[in-house]
Amino acid sequence: MKKSEFIEGLKSGIPIGLGYLSVSFTFGIMAVSLGFNWWQALLVSMTTLTSAGQLAGIGVMVMPGAYIEMLVSQLTINVRYAFMSISLSQKLDSKFKGVFKWLLGFFITDEIFAVAISKEEIKRSFFFGLGVCPYIGWALGTFLGAILGNVFPEIIMNALCIAIYAMFVAIIVPVCKKDWKTTIVVLLSGLLSACFYYIPVFKTISSGLQVSVCAVVAAILGAIIFPRKEGNEHAN
């Protein structure tokens, strides 16, 4: 593993790691508030590394036996990482073989993918350097949130819980500004989510399954309302 490439990746991952530190702090607080021990919250972050998936997952985990809901919610939320992996695989250097490809899939997040895909060729040393700070930031933030969450006053904890949603908004807004059709799909998803919240008969459905239904239905409606012909994609 070339040191210069690893250091370059390490430096590229510092801003991502700092961002994850604050967001995962909120996840640690939320996990403990739902009844998880600090080490359980930390274990979740160290073995999954998926913000939306973890948030939906802990909501389902507090209801014993909801295995189908867990499967559906995690598959819906995290399937995008499979497509990101396929996209990155076209740029990998010759050293990415065997277990290293598995590790690539583990470390992929939206932000890591955005940095890696900008490279002409993704060196193994660069990619794993890139993944170090985000991984440490996510795990450390979760640990601090889980440990210190009980120390802070309730008003501060409630305020910090907004941070994880702010991260999702920060990901969505730049895309929406470029494409009004995406904005419509996002608004449809938000409308569906509001229905789950305000209509009493839907409140019994777990949060993880709600996320899955909103995402899939909004995506299907978007595909029906704004169909794309294969020939036009290359033209655009």
N, C-alpha and C positions, 0 to 999 in steps of 0.2 A: 504494500500500500504506500503510494508516494506521499511523503509528508506535506509537500507544498499544496497538493490538491486537497488533502484532508483539511489543512488549515484554511484553505479558501472556502471549503464547504462549511467549516466550523464558523467562520466569520459571517457567512451568508445566513446561517441559522440563528444567530444571536437575536435579531429583531423578532423573529418568530417565537423564540423561547421566552423573551420578555413579555410578549403578548399573551402567550399561553399561561405564564405564571399568574397573571391577574385573573384570567378567565377560569382556570382550574381551581383557583382559590374559592371561587363561588361554588364550583361543583363540590368541593370538599365540605363546604357549609351545608349545602342542600342534602348531600348524602347522609351526614350525621343527623340532620333534622328529621330525616325519614327513618332513623333508627339504626343506621349502619355504625359499626365501630370505626375508629380512625384507620386501623390497618386494613379493614375491608374496603374502605373508600380508596385507599392508596393502592391496594391490589388491583382494583378495577382499572384505575388509571394506568398502572404499569403493564397490564396485560391486554388492553384494548386500544387506547389512544384514539378515541373517536368521540368528540364532544357531544354531538347530537345523539349518537348511539348510546353513550353513557347516560345522558340525561333521561332519555326515554327508557333505557334499560332499568335504572334504579326504581323508576316508577312502577314497572311491571314486577320487579323482584320482591317488592313488599307484599305482593299478593301471591301466596304459595300456590303452585300448580298451574300458573298461567303460562305454560310452556309454548302453546301455539301462538299466543299473543306476542311472546318474546321473539319467537322465530320470525313471525310476519313483520314486526316492527323493525328488527335489526336488519333483516334482508332488504326491506324497503329503504331504510335510511342509509345503509352502508354499501349497497350494490354499486354506487358510483365509484367506489375505490377499485372495483374490478376493472371498470373501463379506464380509469386512470392508469392502472398497472399495465393494461394492454397498450395504451398510448406510450408510456415510458419505455416499454420493452422494445420499441422500434429504435430507440436511441442508446441502448445499453452497450457498453464496451464488452470485449471478449472475456473479461474476468468475472462477469456476472453469470455464475453457473451454480447449479445445485441449491444449497441452503441459502446462498446470498440472494437468490430471487425470492425466496420465502421471506427473508428479512426485509427486502424492498417492499413487499406487500404489507408487512407489518408497520413500517415507518411512514407509509404514505398518508398524508393529510392534504386538505385543500391547499394550504399554504406551502407545504413542502413540494407538492406537485407543481404549483405555479412557478416556483424557483427552478426546479429541476428541468421542467419541460422547455425552459428558455435556452438550455444548452444545446449546442450542435451535437455533442456526444456526451453521454452521462458516464463519467468515470466512477468506478466502484468506490474509490477512496473519497471522491468529492461527495457522493450521495450519503455515505455513512457519516462523514463529517457534518453534512447538512442536518442529519437527523439527531445529532447529539444534544444540542441546546434545546430544541423543541421537546424532546423526550424528558430531559431533566427538568425543564421548566414546567411541563405538565404534571409530572409526578411530584415535584417539590411544592407547587402551588396547591395541589390536592391535599398534600400532607399538612401544610400550614393552615389551610382552610378548615380541615377536619379537626386539627388540634386547637386552633385559636378561635374557632367559631363560637364556642361556649363562653369565651372571655368577652367578646364584644357585646354591646347593648343590642337589643332586638331591632331598634331602628336602623342601626348600621348594617346589621345582617340583612335586613330587608332591602336596603339600598344596594348592597353588594350583589344580591341575587339578580339584579337587573343586568349585570355585566355580561353574563353568558348570552342573554338575548341580544344585547348590543353588538356582540361579535357576529351573530347571525345576520343582523341588519347591515353591518358593515360589509359582509360578503355579498348580500343581495343587491344593495343600492347601486353600486357601480354598474352591475349588469343591467339593472332596470333602466338606468339613465341612457344606456346605449340602445336598448330594444324595448319599445312600448308594449310589444306582444308579451314579453316576459313579465312586464309589470301587471298585465291583465291576469296572467296565470297566478302570480303571487297574490294578487287581490282575491282571486277565486279561492285560493287555499286559505287565506285569512278569513274569508266569509264562511267557509265550511267549518273552520276551527271555532268561530264564534257560535255557530249553530250547535256544536257539541257542548259549548260552555253554557249557553242560555236555554236550550231546549231540555226540559227535565228528563225525558225518556232516554236521551243520549248520555246523560251524566254518569251512568253506570259503566260505560265503556272505559277501559283503562287508557291512560294518557299515551302509552306506547302505540296502541292500536289506533287511537285517534290521529296521531301523527302520520301513520301509514296510510290510513284512509284518505286524509286530506291531501297528502302528496300524490298518491296514485290517481285519485279522482280528478284533481286539478290538472295533472299532467295529461290525462286522457281527454279532458275537455279542451285543453290547450291544443292538443294534436288534431281534434275534430274541428275546432273553430279556426285555427291557423295552420292548415296542412301545408307541408313543404314538399315540392316535387324534387326528386333526386337530381334532376338536371339543373335546377335553380340554385342548389347549394354551392356548386362549383362557380356559378356565375357571380354569386354574392361574395 
